Amino acid sequence: CLSEDYDSVYQSKIEGKKKGSGLGLYINKKYNFTLNDSLSLCNQNIEALFVNITGMERSTVIGALYRPPNGDIKKFNSELENIFNDLNALTNSDCYILGDFNINLHCLKLSPHQKFEELVITSGFTPLISTATHQHPNCAKTCIDNIFTNNVENISISGTIDLNVSNHSAVFHFSSLKPSVVNSSGKITIHYKYSKENIDQFCTDLGERLKTSLLNNADKNFESFTTAFQASVDAGCKLAVPKTTKRNTVTNPWITSGLIRSISKKDELYSNWKKSISNKLQYGDLAQKETLKAYQKTLKQTIKFAKRKYYYGAFDNCRGNSKKTWETINK
């Protein structure tokens, strides 16, 4: 048992395969979740395990994914494309996919590898890890482990941690999962502050804890790491006294003046339709309602495309420059 504070769910191993198979997710017991069977699968080319976090302000889907290195990468891309299509069919959902993809994002020379990157970006997902995550002795470093999300604005920080227990570094990110019950005052209670100073303190504290807490046993290493990680987050970032604030939203950079005019037009169409509702027309003017629905659908797709185009261009402009990549991620 990892901890009394966590529930666990596992994906069965491929029968007869002793190495590199089997997935698991640990979810803090303060969150309710259900297994997403439609997205979870296990075969020679891909292993995927997904859960839905329920009771959140926005629908949240979290998945662990593994690509067996000896599998067919083209079939893997095909399966991954189906997963992305199913995720994008969900409305107002925040999705996080983490795992070992065995595709080096630092060297995309082969066509199937380029197809993988294209799938991620064009599906509206952003990689949170841009540094090396794996290295065999006497071999070049690679970036094969990652976390992909379609809501990069919700990410406070992400990175890697060298555990010295395998050739892989651990990947992590901090994000905020908001419960569906919202304070009517519009105020937010903040329990953690992820400032640069606090993050630096967290990293220093975690490094010291890992030096003394890791044991030779891999299972105990993982349990020791999660305990040390949470303790370091609390030591470095947790506020002694939670504070209440009211935050202002920042205009997203992909919302152009043209899109703002389109949003205003949508609001105007909605207002006109609401005005048409009367005792005789309980559902309002149906023609106006259909016009509004069609406009809303087109506008939503246009905003989604503008967002993808913005991030695709932003990450393309800083390709090979990890500093600029992190600046883009943290904006």
Solvent accessible surface area in square Angstrom, and as a share of the most:
residue,aa,sasa,rsa
1,C,144,0.86
2,L,17,0.08
3,S,35,0.23
4,E,149,0.67
5,D,87,0.45
6,Y,65,0.25
7,D,56,0.29
8,S,51,0.33
9,V,23,0.13
10,Y,137,0.52
11,Q,31,0.14
12,S,84,0.54
13,K,130,0.55
14,I,21,0.11
15,E,168,0.75
16,G,79,0.76
17,K,51,0.21
18,K,196,0.83
19,K,175,0.74
20,G,34,0.33
21,S,15,0.09
22,G,30,0.29
23,L,27,0.13
24,G,33,0.31
25,L,17,0.08
26,Y,76,0.29
27,I,13,0.07
28,N,42,0.22
29,K,108,0.46
30,K,149,0.63
31,Y,48,0.18
32,N,104,0.53
33,F,52,0.22
34,T,72,0.42
35,L,77,0.38
36,N,18,0.09
37,D,105,0.54
38,S,100,0.65
39,L,6,0.03
40,S,23,0.15
41,L,45,0.23
42,C,48,0.29
43,N,48,0.24
44,Q,105,0.47
45,N,25,0.13
46,I,0,0.00
47,E,0,0.00
48,A,0,0.00
49,L,3,0.01
50,F,1,0.00
51,V,0,0.00
52,N,44,0.22
53,I,6,0.03
54,T,57,0.33
55,G,50,0.48
56,M,30,0.13
57,E,83,0.37
58,R,99,0.36
59,S,57,0.37
60,T,3,0.02
61,V,2,0.01
62,I,37,0.19
63,G,0,0.00
64,A,10,0.08
65,L,1,0.00
66,Y,28,0.11
67,R,16,0.06
68,P,2,0.01
69,P,77,0.48
70,N,144,0.74
71,G,20,0.19
72,D,61,0.32
73,I,30,0.15
74,K,144,0.61
75,K,115,0.49
76,F,0,0.00
77,N,7,0.04
78,S,60,0.39
79,E,49,0.22
80,L,1,0.01
81,E,69,0.31
82,N,81,0.41
83,I,7,0.04
84,F,1,0.00
85,N,85,0.44
86,D,72,0.37
87,L,3,0.02
88,N,45,0.23
89,A,79,0.61
90,L,78,0.39
91,T,93,0.54
92,N,100,0.51
93,S,9,0.06
94,D,9,0.05
95,C,1,0.01
96,Y,5,0.02
97,I,1,0.00
98,L,55,0.27
99,G,20,0.19
100,D,26,0.13
101,F,4,0.01
102,N,32,0.16
103,I,2,0.01
104,N,28,0.14
105,L,36,0.18
106,H,100,0.45
107,C,55,0.33
108,L,27,0.13
109,K,164,0.70
110,L,107,0.53
111,S,82,0.53
112,P,28,0.18
113,H,37,0.17
114,Q,88,0.39
115,K,82,0.35
116,F,1,0.00
117,E,45,0.20
118,E,93,0.42
119,L,11,0.05
120,V,4,0.02
121,I,20,0.10
122,T,66,0.39
123,S,12,0.08
124,G,20,0.19
125,F,3,0.01
126,T,7,0.04
127,P,25,0.15
128,L,0,0.00
129,I,3,0.01
130,S,25,0.16
131,T,48,0.28
132,A,32,0.25
133,T,2,0.01
134,H,24,0.11
135,Q,75,0.33
136,H,93,0.41
137,P,98,0.62
138,N,160,0.82
139,C,71,0.43
140,A,86,0.67
141,K,128,0.54
142,T,31,0.18
143,C,1,0.01
144,I,18,0.09
145,D,11,0.06
146,N,2,0.01
147,I,4,0.02
148,F,3,0.01
149,T,0,0.00
150,N,36,0.18
151,N,25,0.13
152,V,7,0.04
153,E,77,0.34
154,N,32,0.17
155,I,16,0.08
156,S,52,0.33
157,I,36,0.18
158,S,6,0.04
159,G,10,0.09
160,T,45,0.26
161,I,22,0.11
162,D,93,0.48
163,L,21,0.10
164,N,127,0.65
165,V,67,0.39
166,S,68,0.44
167,N,63,0.32
168,H,62,0.28
169,S,25,0.16
170,A,23,0.18
171,V,34,0.19
172,F,30,0.12
173,H,44,0.20
174,F,20,0.08
175,S,40,0.26
176,S,59,0.38
177,L,42,0.21
178,K,91,0.39
179,P,79,0.50
180,S,65,0.42
181,V,130,0.75
182,V,93,0.53
183,N,82,0.42
184,S,122,0.79
185,S,59,0.38
186,G,37,0.35
187,K,101,0.43
188,I,59,0.30
189,T,69,0.40
190,I,21,0.11
191,H,91,0.41
192,Y,60,0.23
193,K,97,0.41
194,Y,79,0.30
195,S,37,0.24
196,K,160,0.68
197,E,136,0.61
198,N,26,0.14
199,I,17,0.09
200,D,69,0.36
201,Q,94,0.42
202,F,3,0.01
203,C,70,0.42
204,T,92,0.53
205,D,37,0.19
206,L,6,0.03
207,G,29,0.28
208,E,99,0.44
209,R,85,0.31
210,L,18,0.09
211,K,156,0.66
212,T,116,0.67
213,S,35,0.23
214,L,43,0.22
215,L,99,0.49
216,N,158,0.81
217,N,76,0.39
218,A,76,0.59
219,D,115,0.60
220,K,114,0.48
221,N,10,0.05
222,F,96,0.40
223,E,72,0.32
224,S,24,0.15
225,F,20,0.08
226,T,34,0.20
227,T,91,0.53
228,A,7,0.05
229,F,33,0.14
230,Q,79,0.35
231,A,32,0.25
232,S,0,0.00
233,V,9,0.05
234,D,50,0.26
235,A,50,0.39
236,G,7,0.07
237,C,1,0.01
238,K,106,0.45
239,L,39,0.19
240,A,108,0.84
241,V,119,0.68
242,P,60,0.38
243,K,98,0.41
244,T,79,0.46
245,T,42,0.25
246,K,135,0.57
247,R,149,0.54
248,N,136,0.70
249,T,139,0.81
250,V,130,0.75
251,T,95,0.55
252,N,55,0.28
253,P,85,0.53
254,W,14,0.05
255,I,32,0.16
256,T,76,0.44
257,S,75,0.49
258,G,28,0.27
259,L,15,0.07
260,I,87,0.44
261,R,161,0.59
262,S,31,0.20
263,I,53,0.27
264,S,63,0.41
265,K,87,0.37
266,K,51,0.22
267,D,73,0.38
268,E,94,0.42
269,L,31,0.15
270,Y,99,0.38
271,S,45,0.29
272,N,63,0.32
273,W,38,0.13
274,K,96,0.41
275,K,158,0.67
276,S,26,0.17
277,I,65,0.33
278,S,59,0.38
279,N,148,0.76
280,K,194,0.82
281,L,92,0.46
282,Q,130,0.58
283,Y,150,0.57
284,G,2,0.02
285,D,48,0.25
286,L,117,0.58
287,A,72,0.56
288,Q,74,0.33
289,K,62,0.26
290,E,102,0.46
291,T,72,0.42
292,L,7,0.04
293,K,106,0.45
294,A,61,0.47
295,Y,63,0.24
296,Q,72,0.32
297,K,133,0.57
298,T,82,0.48
299,L,14,0.07
300,K,110,0.47
301,Q,105,0.47
302,T,60,0.35
303,I,45,0.23
304,K,74,0.31
305,F,131,0.55
306,A,21,0.16
307,K,47,0.20
308,R,68,0.25
309,K,137,0.58
310,Y,65,0.25
311,Y,27,0.10
312,Y,109,0.42
313,G,28,0.27
314,A,19,0.15
315,F,28,0.12
316,D,66,0.34
317,N,116,0.60
318,C,3,0.02
319,R,141,0.51
320,G,88,0.84
321,N,64,0.33
322,S,59,0.38
323,K,147,0.62
324,K,92,0.39
325,T,15,0.09
326,W,50,0.18
327,E,89,0.40
328,T,17,0.10
329,I,5,0.02
330,N,80,0.41
331,K,178,0.75
